[in-house]
Amino acid sequence: MARVLFVLPVPESYGAERPLLNFMQGNAGISLMAGLLKAHGHETEAFVAGHNHMAAGRRLLNLTIARFRPDVVGFSAMAPTFQASVHLARSLRRHHPGLYLVAGGPHVSLNPETTLDAGFDAACVGEGEHPLLELTEQLSRGQRPTSIANFWFRNGTETERNPPRPFLEDLDSLPPADYDVWQKWVDPEMLSLYVKAGMPTVSVLLSRGCPFRCTYCSNHALSRLASGPYVRVRSPDAIVADVRTASQLHPGVHDIYLEVETIGLNQEWALALFERLEAFNAERTSPLRFGCNLRVIPGLQPDALFAAMQTANVRFLNIGLESGSERLRTEVLHRHYSNDDMVRTVAAARRYGLRFTLYNLIGIPGETYEDFLETVRMNRILAPDEHMTSIFEPYPGTELHVVCEERGYLRTVRYDPLGRQRAQLDLPGFSRATIQRCSNWFDYYVFKGRMSNRQLLLRIGTRWFRSSRLLVTVSHWRPLARILRILKSRVRPA
């Protein structure tokens, strides 16, 4: 038996002891790996560190190491949190030099050499459940890990690069995910605010992989890491079993997010899933509410899908508009749907009582201020119940990162957790200062005349504050941290 500690840095938090605002901020991959390791007799824990409480996080992590005494410490990192993982790993190396440090996640998969150079003993390239199990079992037998597919190892000045294994085709073959590892890291006060507001606080994984090739996303690069089908779905029965477990683990939670790239991926599968969820809810005195993501595609006929959602008590959708400019979407983002497709899909969602949140991106290479005004115009036409609007950041491994590199845009880019709130690119037709101003005032442009001045002021102030490094400094002060938590709960989309 071995002990494995998973470390998850999160972009921002309002406290070091309980950094998570809800259970959706936990990591599904870690939950699955913890479930598999436990099924094979190993002991696991998770540790969560907020980027803006890094000093306190390092102290708590060292205390956790002294108490739990892990054999392996595994870090899960994306581009915005990679440097936080490196800082934590270096702290551990100073205080606990004998620990075996492993890193995985999308950024690591696409940058394994950089990861090993940063001081980790091993980098996982691709899916990590079975590779990590093999590594853990080798360590538990007193061996130094070697010859494990999907892993790169640093041995002194040499690098052992093992070949990839095929993508795991049968997701149902994995033991149930261990969502309980996040329990101690969720702020109960913040969770209560989310629940009272009717917002989702727990997510259940439905699938892996994405069939689309958006240029700002790394899926196209990740899909080339191994052989076999990249897009895979779990069976409706396995998903409902996870929903049942989540409802038992969190009896006070009423809203669950169904995590999938797009629920329209396979309509026959989706209809079967909603039929099972309807039957599950029929057994309950208080039916659960659900939400999910939908990708709009040309010619989508969503009525059958939306009708099934309605019977399963799906209440909200996340829909990616990204840009209101059809030129920008088609030529730069490679998202092929018209504004009319968006209007028809949203109108159908409303017919079936579905609320929806629009995803928007600002500051895309090739974007102009006129393109931005098109995004505002489409948001006003579509009138979303909420929006999730981010500033574009060129993540390594994406096609747009290559474009930005070729055009010399990367000189000012810093990959930090505030990146999607802070303008970093100075584009020829859209200056950095203009991008930041458009982001900060986006709620005013979209909701003016539809919200009270008080609501607009609250939203604009929150967006401005979250884009400022002042947040990193002052959010340590407990009274202000409490105010920020409450404000965040009031403006966060359902």
N, C-alpha and C positions, 0 to 999 in steps of 0.2 A: 504494500500500500504506500502511495506517495501523496504528498499534499501539494496542491496547486493553487496559487493565488492569482486571480485575474485582476489587472489594473486597467481601469477605464478613465482616462482624462475627459472631462466634459468642457465645452467652450466657456461657460460662465456659470456661476452659482452664487447664492446669497448666504453662504455659510460653508464651513469646512466639514462639520460633523455630518450633516445631511444635505449633500449638494443637489440631489435630484428633486425636481419639482413634482414629478409623477413617475409611474412605472414605465411609461412609454420611452423615457430617456435611458432606460437600461438597454443593454446591447443584446439583440436576439442571438447573434453568433456565440457570444459568451454563454448565454443561457443554454444553448444546445450543447456546447462543449462541456459545460459543467454537468449537464444531465448524462452525457455519455461517460464521462470519467466516473461519476458516482455509480452508474450502473455496473462499472467494472471494479468497484471497491475502493476507489480513490476518494480523497477528501478534498473539497474545494471551498473557496471563499472568494468574494469579490471585494474590490476596493475602488472607490470613486473619488477622484480628485478634481476640484473645480480650478480652472485655469487662473482665475483671479484670486485664488486663495492658495497659491502654490507653496508658499513657505509653511503655512499650517498643514497643507497636505503632505509635504515631505515629513514633517514631524509625526503626523498620524500614521503614515505609511511605515516608518521605521518602528513605531510602537506595535503596529499590526504584525510586522515581520517577527519581532521579538516574541509576540504571544503565539502566533500561528505556526511559526517555524516551517515555512514552505520549502519544498525541494525545487519547485519551479515557480517563477514569476512570469506571467504572460501579459503583454501589453497589447491592447487593441487600438490602432491608430488610423485616423484619416489625415488628410493634408493639414487641416487647421489645428489638429491636436498632436501632430507628430513631435514637434519640439517640446511640448509639455511631457510627452512620454520619455524623450531623451533626458530631460532635466531630472525626472524622477528616477530613471534607470541609473544615471550617474551618481545620484545621491545614495542609492542602494549599493552601488559598487564600492563607494567609499566606506560605508558603514558595515556592509555585509559582503565582503569580497568573494565568498564562496558560493553565492547564489547563482543559479542558472537562469539567465534572462532571455526570454523569447519574445518576439514581436510578430504581429500579424495584422490583417486588415487591408482594405483596398490600397492605401498609400504604400504600405510595406510590400504588398504583392507586386506592385509596379516599380518599386525602388529597393530591391533587396540588398544590392551592393552598398548603397548609401546607409541602409539600416545597420548592416554589420559594421560599417566604418564608424557609426555613431556609438558603438560599444556593446551591442547586443550579441549574445552567443549564437543565436539562431534567428532566421527570418523565414516565416511561412509564406510561400508563394502559392496563392489560391486557397481553396477550402481547407479548414484546419482541424475538423473534428477528429478524424481517424489518424492523421499525422501526429497531432498532439497526444493522442492516446498512446501511439507507439513510442513517442519520445518519453512520455511519463513512465511507461513500463520499462524502458531501457534504463532510465535513471533509478527506478525502484530496485532494479537488479544490480545496481552498482556500476553500470556501464556508462561510458560517455556516449551520448547519442551520435549515431552515424547511420548512413545508408537508409534514410527515411525519405520516400518520395514526397515532394512538395517542400522539403526543407533545404535551405542553404545554411551551412555551418561555418563558423570562423574557427579555424584551428591554427593559432599563432598567426603567422603571416600568410597562411594558405586558406583558400575558401573551397569548401566541399559543396558543389552545386548538384543536387540530386534532381532527377527528372520529375516532371509532373505526373500525377496519377489522373485518370479520367474524372470528370465531374461526377459527384455522387448522384446517380440517376434516380434512385428510390429514396426520396426524402422521408418516407414513412418508416424506413428501416432504422432511423435514429431513435433512441429512447426519448421519452417526453422531456421537453426542455425544463430546466430548473429555473423558474422565474423567482423563486424564493430568495435567490442570492442578492436581490436588490432591496429586499424588505427593510433592512437596517439603514439604507442610504436615502430613503425617501422622506422628505420633510412632511410630517403629518399635517401641519397647519396649511401648507400650500396644497397638499393633496385634497384636504377638505374644501378649500376654495374652488378647486377644479370640479370636484364632485357636485358641489352646490350649484355651480354655474352650468351643469349639464355638459361638461367637456370630457372627451375621452381621456382616460388616465392609464389604461392598460392596452397593450397591443398583442396580437396573435399573428404569427408568421404564416402566410398562405403559400408563398412560392419563393423561388430564387431565379435570378436572371431577368433580363429584359430583351425583347426582340427588336427594340428600336436602337437607332444609332445617333442619338443626339450628340452634337459636337462638344457640348460643355460637360458631358458625362463620361465617366471612365468605363462604362459597361462594354463598349466596343473593344477596349484593350483587355479587360478582364476575361472576356469571352474567348480570347485567343490563348489563354494561359494553359489550357488543357483540352483534351479531346472529349467527345461525347456531347450530349445535349446540354446547352447552357441554360435554357429556359425550362424550368421544371415546376410542377405544382404538387402540393400535398393533397391527399384524398380528402373529400368532404368529411368522412368519418373521423379522420385524425384531427382535422381542424376543429370540429365540434367537441372532440375530447379535450383539446387544449382550452377551448372556450369554457367548458364545464369546470376544468381545473382552475382557471383564472377566476371564475365567479365564486368558487369555493374558497380560494386563497384570499380574495378581496371581496367579502360579502357586501360591503358598502358601496362598491363601484357598480354603476349602471350603464356606462358607455364604454365600449370596446372598439378599438381601431383594428380593422382587418388589413394587415400589412401586405401589400401586393403592388407591383409596378403599375398594373392596370387590371381592373376587375373584368374588363372586356377582352382579356387575352384569349380566353376559351369560353365561349358563351354556354356550351353544353355543361361544362364543369361548373361554371358560375351558377347556372340555374339549379343544378343538383345541390350545390352548397347552400343556396338560399332556401331550398326545400327542407334541408336538414336543420338549418337554423330556425326556420319557422316551427318545425316539430319540437325542437329544443325549447323554444320560448313558450310553446303551448303547455309544457310541463311545469312552468314557473308561475308563481303568483304575481311576480313583478318581472315582466319581460325585459331582457337586455336590449339596449339600443346599439346600433353598429354604424360604422363609417368606413369608407375605403377610397382608394384612388382610381380615377378613370382617365384614360388617355383618349382624347377625341381623335377619330380617324375619319377620312372621307367616306361618305356613304353609310356611316354608322346608323343603324336602325335600333334605337335603344329602348323602344317601348316594352318589349318582352322582358328585357333585363331590369328596367326600372319597376315594372309591375311586380316582378319577383322580389326585388329589394323591398318594396313597400310591404309585402306580406311577411318578410323576414324581419321587419322593424329596422331596416337600414334607414337612417335619418339624414345623413350628410355625405357629401362627396368632396374630394379634393380634385380639382381639374386644372391642368397646366395650360394657361394661355401663353405664358412666358413673354411674348411681345405681341402688341397689337398690329405690328407691321408685318404684312404677309410676305413682303420682300425679305425682311430680316429673318423671319421664321424659316422660309424655304431655302434661301441661299446661304445663310450663315449657320442657323441652328439645325437644319435638316429635319424640321418638323413640318410634315406635309398635310395641312388641313387649312381650310379657308375660315375667314371670320364668319361667314354664313354657316359653316359647319358648327362653329362654337355657339352661335345664336340658336340654331335648331336643337342642339343637345341640351343647352341650358333651359330652353322653353319646355322640352320634354321632361327634364328633371323637376321643374316646378309643377307640371301637371300631376306628378306622383308625390308631391309634398316633400321633395328632397331639398334640404338646404345645401349650399355649396360654397367652397372657398376657392378662390382663384390664385394660382401661383404666377408671379411676375418676376422678370429679371430686368435690371437696369444696368446700363454701361457695357453692353455686349460689343465686342470688336465689330466695327462697321456701322454701329448705331449712331444716329444723329438725334438732335433735339426734336426734330420733326417726327422721327420714329417713336420717341418717347411719348409725344403728344397722341400718337395713334394708340399706344398702350393705355393712356388715360381715357381716351375716347371709348375704347372697347370695354374698359372696366365700367364706365358710366352706362353704356348700353346694356351690358350683361347684368349690372347691379348685383354683384355677389353679396352674400351675407357676410363674408369676411374675405380677406386677402392675405397671402404670405408673399411679401415683396422683398427681394434680396438684391444686393449689388453683385454683379458678376465677378467671379474670381477664377483665374485660369489654373485649374488643378493639374499637376503633372500627370501625364498619361492620357490626357484628353486631346482631341484634335485642335481645339481652340487654344490650348497651351502652346502647341507647335506654331500656330498662327501668330500668337502674341510674341513668341520668341523670335520668329522671322522678322516681325515688324519692329522689334526693339521696345516692346511695351513692358517687359518684365523688370526693367531697372528699378522701379519703385515698389515692386510687389513684395510684401512680407506675408507669409502664411501664418496668420494668427487667428484665434477664435473670433475676433471682431471683424474679420475680413469681409464677411457678407453684409455687414452694416456700414463699412467704411469704404469710400471710393479710393481705389488705388491706381487704376489705369487712366492715363491722360490721352484720350482719343482725339484724332484730328477733327472730327465733327461734333465732339461731345467732351468738353473739358472735365477734369476731375472735380473741380469746384461745382460745376453745373450738375454733374451726376449726383454729388452728395446733396446738393440743394433739392434736386428732384426727388431723391429718396426720402429726405426728411419731411418734405411737404406733400408726399404722395397721398396721404389720407385727405388732406384739404382738397386737392385736385379732384379726387374721386367722389368724396362724400359731401362736398359743400352743397348746401341746400337740402340735404337729406339727413343731416345730423345737427344737433344743437351745437352752438359755439363752444359750450363746455366740453362736449364729447370730442369735438375736433381738437381743441386745445390739449386735452389729455393725450390723445393719440400722437399729435405732432410732438409734444414734449417728450413722450416716451421714446419715439423713434430717434429724436435728436440725442437724448441722453444715452441711449444704447449704442449710438455711433461714436460716442466720445470716450476717450481713455480715462476721463474723469470717473466713469463707472468702475474701472478697475481699482481705483484708489479709494473712493468713498463707500463702495459697497461693503467694505470691511466693518463699517460702523453699524452696530446692530439695530438701533432704531430706524436708520435709513434703509437698511436691508429689509426690514419688515414692510416698510412703505413700498419699496420696489417690488416685493413679492405680490402685494395686493394689486398694484398697478398692472403688473404683468398678467395677472389672472383676468383682469378686466378687458385687456386689449388682445389677448391671445385668441386666435380663431378656434372655432369649434371643429 
